[in-house]
C-alpha cells in the first residue's frame, strides 16, 4: 500500500498518524508549523490560510488560498501546500531566510499588530500576488473599482481574512505595494508545471476511512455499498460540522477532483457546470457571461471560501439560506443526478422537498448543474445580510426578467431565507407576466412578493423585516432598471 503523504513546503510529509477527520490546520500545527492559526474553526477569519497547488485557469498551476481549518488533511494526499513559513527563501548557511516580498511589505508598512492574523493574511496576499494577469490593467482597475490597487491587486482576495486589531489600512497599503514575481521566484516558476494529481486514497485509522476514488463509476459503486458515506468536495460545510459539532463519519468520499464532475461547457441550449467546480473557477471561466452568477459570486462568503466551495455542495446541503439556490432558481437551472444505474435531470424548482431535504436518493450525487440558454436580459441578485461580505443572508432574492416593448414577457424570481426551502415566487411571477413594466405593476407585484413564503423570526431578522425586504427588493429592481434606461 502506498503511504499517504502531503508535500508541505517542498518536503514530503506522511499523513499518519493523523485521523481521517484531522484538518489541515491541526495536521500542520502538530508538525510545528504554528504560523497556521485557529481563530474561528468555521472559515470566517482566515487565520488558517495556506496555499494549495491546483489546476490553473491561465497557467498549468495556480497557487490557491484555502481555509486549513475546514479541509481534511487526507483530502490533500499526494498534493502540495505552502504555509507562511514556506514563503521565505532559504539564505546562505548560517543566515536567516530572506523574506518573501509579501512578508517584506507587511513588515515595513506596519501591517502586523498583535500578529495573530498575519500569517493568514500573508498566505491570502501571496495567492493574489501569484495570480496570473494581476498587473494587466493597473490604473484602469483602480479607476473602475477602488478595491483594486495600481498594481492590480484585488483587495477582495482578503475578504475572508479578519484583523481583530482593525489594522486594515497598513495591510491594504502592503497589498497595494507588492510588485510582480521576479524571474527566479520558485513559486512563480512552479506555476509553469502541472500540479500533482491527487492520489487515489484509501486512508483508514480508528475505524474511520477517507476515500478518494479515481472515477465517477467507482464513486457511484462505493455510494451504493456505503449509502451512509459523507461526500465532500470543498468541505466548507462538513468542516464546520467536524469542528463545531464534533461530527465524525465512518466513511468520507472526496469527489472534488473527479473529471466527470468538473465540466464547464457551453452547449447548444444550455451551460453545463460540473458539481465539483469551485466557485472561483466558475467565476473566472465564465468571466461575466452569465451576469446573474457574476453578481452572486462577490456576495458568496469570501474568496477563501469560494476557492473551495462548489455548486454541488451548496445545493447538496439543501440549506434554505444558501446563496446559490435563489440565483439558480431564477435561471431555471436543473440538476443532473447520477447513481450506479444512470442519470436523471431534475428541475431545481422540483429538487427541494423540505428543510435540508431533496429528491436525491441514497447512493445518488449531483453530477452537474445545467443553466438553459438564452439568458434573460434583466437580472439582479439582492442579498440582505448584517455584513456586506462573508455573512449568511437574512433574505436573498434573484430576478431574471424578459421585458420586450415595455411588457414583462417572462419573470423568474428565486427566494432564499423565507421558507423551509429555497422557493420560486410563483405568485409574483404571475403578477408581472403580461403586464407593463411600470410603477403601477411593480408596486402591486411588490405587495404580492412581500407575502411570499413563510418568513420566521430568528436572530438574523424578524418575519416582518423579511417580508418588507422582499417587497422592497422588487421596487429596487424597478428603480435600477428605470435609471439604466433613462441614462
C-alpha positions in Angstrom: 0.0 0.0 0.0 1.3 3.5 -0.9 1.9 5.7 2.2 -0.4 8.7 2.3 1.7 11.9 2.3 1.4 15.6 1.6 4.2 17.8 0.2 4.5 20.6 2.7 6.9 23.5 1.9 8.7 21.2 -0.6 9.1 18.3 1.8 7.0 15.1 1.7 5.3 14.6 5.0 3.5 11.3 5.9 -0.2 11.7 6.8 0.0 9.1 9.6 -0.8 9.1 12.5 -3.4 11.7 11.8 -7.0 10.5 12.0 -9.1 10.8 8.8 -11.1 13.7 10.2 -7.9 15.7 11.1 -8.0 19.1 9.5 -5.0 20.5 7.6 -4.7 23.1 10.3 -4.2 20.5 13.1 -2.0 18.4 10.8 0.3 21.4 10.3 0.4 22.6 13.9 1.1 19.1 15.2 4.3 19.2 13.0 5.5 22.5 14.3 4.1 24.8 11.6 2.3 27.1 14.0 2.0 30.1 11.8 -1.3 28.5 10.7 -3.7 29.6 13.4 -7.2 28.7 14.6 -9.4 31.7 15.0 -12.9 30.6 14.4 -12.8 27.0 13.1 -15.6 28.0 10.7 -13.8 29.5 7.7 -14.7 33.1 8.6 -11.4 34.7 9.9 -8.7 33.4 7.6 -6.1 33.0 10.3 -5.5 29.4 9.0 -5.0 30.3 5.3 -2.5 28.2 3.4 -1.6 27.9 -0.3 -2.5 24.8 -2.3 -1.3 23.9 -5.9 -4.4 23.5 -8.0 -5.0 23.2 -11.8 -4.7 26.7 -13.2 -7.0 28.8 -15.3 -4.3 30.7 -17.3 -1.3 28.6 -16.3 -0.8 24.9 -15.5 -0.8 25.6 -11.8 -2.5 28.3 -9.6 -1.5 28.9 -6.0 -4.9 29.0 -4.3 -5.5 30.1 -0.8 -7.8 27.9 1.3 -9.0 27.6 4.9 -6.9 24.9 6.5 -9.4 24.7 9.4 -12.1 23.2 7.2 -10.2 20.9 4.8 -9.4 17.3 5.9 -5.7 16.6 5.6 -6.5 13.3 3.9 -8.1 15.3 1.1 -4.6 16.6 0.2 -2.9 13.1 -0.1 -0.4 13.3 -2.9 -0.9 17.1 -3.2 1.3 20.1 -2.5 0.8 23.0 0.0 2.8 26.0 1.2 2.4 27.7 4.6 3.5 31.1 5.7 6.8 29.6 6.9 7.4 28.2 3.4 7.2 31.5 1.6 10.6 32.8 2.8 13.6 31.8 0.7 16.5 30.0 2.3 19.7 32.0 2.5 23.3 31.1 2.8 24.2 28.6 5.6 24.2 30.5 8.9 22.0 33.3 7.6 18.2 33.8 8.2 15.8 33.1 5.3 15.0 36.1 3.0 11.5 37.4 3.5 9.0 36.9 0.7 8.0 40.2 -1.0 4.6 40.0 0.6 6.1 39.4 4.0 8.6 42.3 3.4 5.8 44.8 2.6 3.7 43.7 5.6 6.7 44.3 7.8 7.9 47.6 6.5 4.4 49.1 6.3 3.2 48.1 9.8 0.7 45.5 8.6 1.2 43.3 11.6 -0.1 44.4 15.0 -0.7 41.6 17.5 0.5 39.2 14.7 -2.1 36.5 15.2 -3.8 37.0 11.9 -0.7 38.0 10.0 0.4 34.6 8.6 -3.2 34.0 7.2 -3.2 37.5 5.6 0.2 36.8 4.1 -0.9 33.5 2.5 -4.0 35.1 1.0 -2.0 38.0 -0.2 0.6 35.6 -1.7 -2.2 33.8 -3.7 -3.2 37.2 -5.2 0.5 38.1 -5.7 0.9 35.0 -7.9 -2.5 35.3 -9.8 -1.7 35.4 -13.5 -2.7 38.6 -15.2 -2.8 40.6 -11.9 -0.9 43.6 -13.2 -2.5 43.6 -16.7 -4.9 46.5 -16.0 -3.1 48.6 -13.4 -4.6 52.1 -13.0 -7.6 51.2 -15.2 -8.6 48.7 -12.5 -8.3 51.4 -9.8 -10.5 53.8 -11.8 -13.3 51.2 -12.2 -13.1 49.6 -8.8 -11.5 51.2 -5.7 -10.9 47.8 -4.3 -8.1 47.3 -6.8 -4.6 48.8 -6.3 -2.4 50.4 -9.0 -0.5 47.1 -9.0 -3.7 45.2 -10.0 -4.1 43.7 -6.5 -7.7 42.8 -5.9 -8.5 43.6 -2.3 -11.4 41.1 -2.4 -8.7 38.4 -2.1 -8.5 39.4 1.6 -12.3 39.4 2.2 -12.0 36.2 4.2 -9.3 37.4 6.5 -10.1 39.2 9.7 -7.9 41.5 11.7 -9.2 41.9 15.2 -6.8 44.8 15.9 -8.5 46.6 12.9 -5.2 47.2 11.3 -6.6 47.2 7.8 -5.1 50.4 6.4 -1.5 49.3 6.6 -2.5 45.8 5.4 -4.1 47.4 2.4 -1.0 49.6 1.9 1.1 46.5 1.8 -1.2 44.7 -0.6 -1.1 47.7 -3.0 2.7 48.0 -2.8 3.7 44.5 -3.8 5.3 44.2 -7.2 5.4 41.3 -9.6 7.2 38.0 -9.1 10.8 38.1 -10.3 12.2 35.5 -12.8 13.9 33.3 -10.2 10.9 33.2 -7.8 10.5 29.4 -7.2 6.7 29.6 -6.6 6.3 31.7 -9.7 8.3 29.1 -11.7 6.2 26.3 -10.1 3.1 27.7 -11.9 4.6 26.6 -15.3 4.4 22.9 -14.2 1.2 20.9 -13.7 0.1 20.4 -10.1 0.3 16.8 -8.7 -2.6 14.6 -9.4 -4.4 13.7 -6.2 -3.7 10.2 -5.0 -6.4 7.5 -5.2 -6.6 7.5 -1.4 -7.8 4.7 0.9 -6.8 6.0 4.3 -8.1 4.1 7.4 -7.5 4.8 11.0 -9.5 4.5 14.2 -12.4 2.7 12.4 -12.8 5.6 10.0 -12.0 5.7 6.3 -11.2 8.5 3.9 -11.6 7.5 0.2 -10.7 9.3 -3.0 -11.9 7.2 -5.9 -10.4 7.8 -9.3 -13.6 7.7 -11.5 -17.2 8.6 -11.2 -18.2 5.0 -11.8 -16.1 3.8 -8.9 -17.6 6.6 -6.7 -21.1 5.6 -7.5 -20.4 1.9 -6.8 -19.0 3.0 -3.4 -22.0 5.1 -2.7 -24.3 2.1 -3.4 -22.2 0.0 -1.0 -21.9 2.8 1.6 -25.1 5.0 1.3 -24.2 6.4 4.8 -20.9 7.9 3.5 -20.3 11.6 3.6 -19.5 13.1 0.2 -17.2 16.1 0.3 -15.7 18.5 -2.3 -14.5 21.7 -0.7 -15.6 20.6 2.7 -16.7 24.1 3.6 -19.9 22.8 5.2 -18.7 19.4 6.5 -15.6 21.0 8.0 -17.8 23.2 10.2 -19.8 20.1 11.3 -16.5 18.4 12.3 -15.1 21.3 14.2 -18.1 22.9 15.8 -20.4 20.0 16.3 -17.7 17.3 16.7 -19.4 15.1 14.0 -17.5 12.1 12.8 -18.2 9.8 9.8 -17.3 6.2 9.4 -16.6 6.9 5.7 -15.9 10.1 3.8 -15.6 10.1 0.0 -13.8 13.0 -1.8 -15.1 14.0 -5.2 -13.5 17.4 -5.8 -11.1 16.2 -8.5 -13.3 13.8 -10.4 -13.0 14.8 -14.1 -16.7 13.9 -14.6 -17.7 16.5 -12.0 -15.5 19.3 -13.3 -17.1 20.1 -16.7 -17.7 23.7 -17.7 -19.1 23.7 -21.2 -21.4 26.0 -23.2 -23.5 23.5 -25.2 -26.5 24.0 -27.6 -29.3 25.1 -25.4 -27.6 25.2 -22.0 -24.4 25.8 -20.0 -23.2 22.7 -18.0 -21.3 23.4 -14.8 -19.7 20.4 -13.0 -20.8 20.0 -9.5 -17.2 19.9 -8.2 -16.0 23.1 -9.9 -15.1 25.6 -7.3 -17.0 28.9 -7.3 -13.7 30.8 -8.1 -13.1 28.6 -11.1 -16.6 29.1 -12.4 -16.4 32.8 -11.9 -13.1 33.2 -13.8 -14.0 30.8 -16.6 -17.5 32.3 -17.2 -15.9 35.8 -17.0 -19.2 37.6 -16.7 -21.0 35.7 -19.5 -23.8 34.8 -17.0 -24.5 38.2 -15.4 -26.7 36.9 -12.6 -23.9 34.4 -11.5 -21.4 37.2 -11.8 -23.5 39.3 -9.4 -23.8 36.4 -7.0 -20.1 35.4 -6.7 -18.7 38.5 -4.9 -21.5 38.2 -2.3 -21.0 34.5 -1.7 -19.0 34.2 1.6 -15.3 35.2 0.9 -12.6 34.4 -1.7 -11.1 31.9 0.7 -14.4 30.0 0.8 -15.1 30.4 -2.9 -11.7 28.8 -3.6 -13.1 25.6 -2.2 -16.9 25.8 -2.2 -18.9 24.2 -5.1 -22.4 24.5 -6.5 -22.9 20.8 -5.9 -22.1 21.2 -2.2 -24.2 24.3 -1.8 -27.2 22.5 -3.4 -26.5 19.2 -1.7 -26.8 20.6 1.8 -30.3 21.7 1.0 -30.0 24.8 3.2 -32.8 27.3 2.8 -30.3 30.2 3.2 -27.7 29.0 0.7 -26.9 31.9 -1.7 -26.7 29.9 -5.0 -30.2 28.3 -5.0 -32.2 31.6 -5.4 -30.0 32.5 -8.4 -30.2 29.1 -10.0 -34.0 29.1 -9.5 -34.2 32.4 -11.3 -32.1 31.0 -14.1 -34.4 28.0 -14.4 -31.5 25.6 -13.7 -31.7 21.9 -13.4 -29.5 19.4 -11.6 -28.1 16.2 -13.1 -28.3 13.4 -10.5 -26.2 10.2 -11.0 -26.1 6.8 -9.4 -24.8 3.4 -10.3 -27.9 2.8 -12.6 -27.6 6.0 -14.6 -28.6 9.7 -14.6 -31.7 11.8 -14.4 -32.2 15.5 -14.8 -34.4 17.3 -12.3 -35.6 21.0 -12.5 -34.2 22.8 -9.5 -37.7 24.0 -8.6 -38.7 20.4 -8.1 -35.5 19.4 -6.3 -36.1 20.7 -2.7 -38.8 18.8 -0.7 -38.3 20.0 2.8 -35.9 21.5 5.3 -32.5 20.2 4.1 -34.3 17.5 2.1 -34.4 16.8 -1.6 -35.4 14.3 -4.2 -31.9 13.0 -4.2 -32.0 9.3 -3.3 -29.4 7.3 -1.3 -26.5 6.5 -3.5 -27.1 9.5 -5.8 -25.0 12.6 -6.1 -25.2 15.8 -8.1 -23.0 15.5 -11.2 -23.7 18.8 -12.8 -25.9 21.9 -12.9 -27.5 23.0 -16.2 -28.5 26.6 -17.0 -30.7 26.9 -20.0 -30.0 29.4 -22.8 -30.7 32.0 -23.9 -30.5 34.0 -20.7 -33.0 36.6 -19.6 -31.5 40.1 -20.2 -32.8 41.8 -17.0 -31.3 40.2 -13.9 -30.3 41.1 -10.3 -29.3 39.4 -7.1 -30.2 41.2 -3.8 -28.7 39.8 -0.6 -29.8 41.3 2.7 -27.4 40.5 5.5 -25.9 42.2 8.5 -22.4 42.4 7.0 -21.5 43.4 3.4 -19.3 40.4 2.8 -18.8 36.9 4.3 -22.2 36.7 6.0 -25.2 34.5 5.9 -28.2 36.1 4.2 -31.3 37.1 6.1 -33.1 37.2 2.7 -31.8 36.6 -0.8 -33.8 37.5 -3.9 -32.8 36.7 -7.5 -34.6 38.1 -10.6 -34.5 37.2 -14.2 -36.9 39.0 -16.5 -37.6 39.3 -20.2 -39.0 42.7 -21.0 -40.0 43.5 -24.6 -41.6 46.7 -25.8 -42.2 47.6 -22.1 -44.1 44.4 -21.4 -42.9 41.7 -19.0 -42.9 38.6 -21.2 -41.3 36.3 -18.6 -40.4 36.6 -14.9 -38.5 34.2 -12.8 -37.8 35.0 -9.2 -35.9 32.8 -6.7 -36.1 33.4 -2.9 -33.9 32.2 0.0 -34.4 32.7 3.7 -38.2 32.9 3.7 -39.3 29.3 3.8 -38.1 25.8 4.8 -36.6 25.5 1.3 -35.4 27.9 -1.4 -38.5 28.7 -3.5 -39.8 30.3 -6.7 -42.0 33.3 -6.2 -44.7 31.9 -8.5 -47.5 34.3 -7.5 -45.2 37.3 -8.0 -44.1 36.0 -11.4 -47.8 35.7 -12.4 -48.5 39.2 -11.2 -45.7 40.5 -13.5 -46.0 38.5 -16.7 -48.0 40.0 -19.5 -48.2 43.4 -17.8 -46.3 46.7 -18.4 -43.0 47.1 -16.6 -44.3 50.2 -15.0 -44.7 51.7 -11.5 -48.3 50.5 -11.0 -47.5 46.9 -12.0 -44.3 46.8 -9.9 -46.0 48.3 -6.8 -48.8 45.8 -7.0 -46.4 42.9 -7.6 -44.2 44.0 -4.7 -47.2 43.6 -2.3 -47.6 40.0 -3.6 -43.8 39.4 -3.2 -43.9 40.6 0.4 -46.5 37.9 1.2 -44.5 35.0 -0.4 -43.0 32.2 1.6 -43.3 31.7 5.4 -40.8 34.1 7.0 -39.9 33.5 10.6 -38.4 35.5 13.5 -34.9 34.5 14.4 -31.6 36.1 15.5 -30.9 37.3 11.9 -34.2 39.1 11.2 -37.8 39.3 12.1 -40.5 37.8 9.8 -41.9 41.3 9.3 -38.5 42.6 8.2 -38.0 39.8 5.8 -41.4 40.4 4.2 -40.6 44.1 3.9 -37.3 43.4 2.3 -38.9 41.1 -0.3 -41.3 43.9 -1.4 -38.5 46.5 -1.3 -36.3 44.3 -3.5 -38.7 44.4 -6.4 -39.1 48.2 -6.0 -35.3 48.5 -6.0 -35.0 46.4 -9.2 -37.5 48.7 -10.9 -35.7 51.8 -9.8 -32.4 50.3 -11.1 -33.8 49.3 -14.5 -35.6 52.7 -14.9 -32.4 54.5 -14.1 -30.4 52.4 -16.6 -33.0 53.1 -19.3 -33.0 56.9 -18.6 -29.2 57.1 -18.6 
